[in-house]
Amino acid sequence: MTQPITPETVSAILRDPNSPLYPTQITVFCDHCGTEATGDYMVSGEMTSAQRLAVAREYLVANEGWEHDEYGDDFCPEHASTGTTR
């Protein structure tokens, strides 16, 4: 399960000249109502766009009540498990 990174850990990562990680802001949209969840996530330059999005999705599913289905759709907590998926 993805856990938030502490400010101390972020600071250590950013000070490490050999770390491939950097913070980036990612937004996930609910495919039912358009609600947006924007957050800062640690990613690396070697990750594809899909892999970076997966980091945000994993966090939202594990910690914020979002759902992501096999079709690639995302659902906010209000629309998760309500039959709005395909």
C-alpha positions as CSV (number, residue, x, y, z in Angstrom):
1,M,0.0,0.0,0.0
2,T,1.3,3.4,-0.9
3,Q,1.8,5.7,2.1
4,P,2.5,9.4,2.1
5,I,6.1,10.4,2.2
6,T,7.2,12.4,5.2
7,P,8.5,15.9,4.6
8,E,11.9,14.7,6.0
9,T,12.1,12.0,3.4
10,V,11.1,14.3,0.6
11,S,13.8,16.7,1.8
12,A,16.4,13.9,1.9
13,I,15.5,12.8,-1.6
14,L,15.7,16.3,-3.1
15,R,19.1,16.8,-1.5
16,D,20.5,13.6,-2.8
17,P,22.2,14.4,-6.1
18,N,22.0,10.7,-7.1
19,S,18.3,10.2,-6.5
20,P,16.3,9.7,-9.7
21,L,13.1,10.8,-7.8
22,Y,11.5,14.2,-8.0
23,P,8.1,15.5,-7.0
24,T,5.4,16.1,-9.6
25,Q,1.8,17.1,-9.5
26,I,-0.6,14.6,-10.9
27,T,-4.4,15.0,-11.3
28,V,-6.8,12.0,-11.6
29,F,-10.4,12.7,-12.8
30,C,-13.5,10.8,-11.9
31,D,-14.9,9.4,-15.1
32,H,-18.4,9.7,-13.8
33,C,-18.6,13.2,-12.5
34,G,-15.3,14.9,-13.4
35,T,-14.2,15.4,-9.8
36,E,-10.4,16.1,-9.7
37,A,-7.9,14.8,-7.2
38,T,-4.6,16.6,-7.5
39,G,-1.6,15.7,-5.4
40,D,2.2,15.7,-5.4
41,Y,3.9,12.4,-6.0
42,M,7.5,11.2,-6.1
43,V,8.3,9.8,-9.6
44,S,11.4,9.2,-11.6
45,G,12.5,10.3,-15.1
46,E,12.6,6.6,-16.1
47,M,8.9,6.2,-15.5
48,T,6.4,6.4,-18.4
49,S,3.3,8.6,-18.1
50,A,1.2,5.6,-17.5
51,Q,3.5,4.5,-14.6
52,R,3.4,8.0,-13.1
53,L,-0.4,8.0,-13.3
54,A,-0.4,4.5,-11.6
55,V,1.4,6.0,-8.6
56,A,-1.4,8.5,-8.1
57,R,-4.1,5.9,-8.7
58,E,-2.6,3.5,-6.2
59,Y,-2.4,6.2,-3.6
60,L,-6.0,7.3,-4.2
61,V,-7.4,3.8,-4.2
62,A,-5.5,2.8,-1.0
63,N,-6.0,6.0,1.0
64,E,-8.8,8.2,-0.4
65,G,-11.6,5.7,-1.4
66,W,-11.2,6.0,-5.1
67,E,-11.6,3.0,-7.5
68,H,-9.9,2.2,-10.7
69,D,-11.4,-0.4,-13.0
70,E,-10.0,-2.8,-15.6
71,Y,-11.1,-0.5,-18.4
72,G,-8.9,2.4,-17.2
73,D,-11.7,4.4,-15.6
74,D,-11.3,6.2,-12.3
75,F,-14.2,6.8,-9.8
76,C,-14.2,9.3,-6.9
77,P,-15.3,8.0,-3.5
78,E,-18.9,9.2,-4.2
79,H,-19.1,7.1,-7.3
80,A,-16.9,4.1,-6.4
81,S,-18.8,0.8,-6.1
82,T,-22.2,2.5,-7.0
83,G,-22.7,0.6,-10.3
84,T,-21.4,3.5,-12.3
85,T,-18.6,1.4,-13.7
86,R,-19.1,-0.4,-17.0
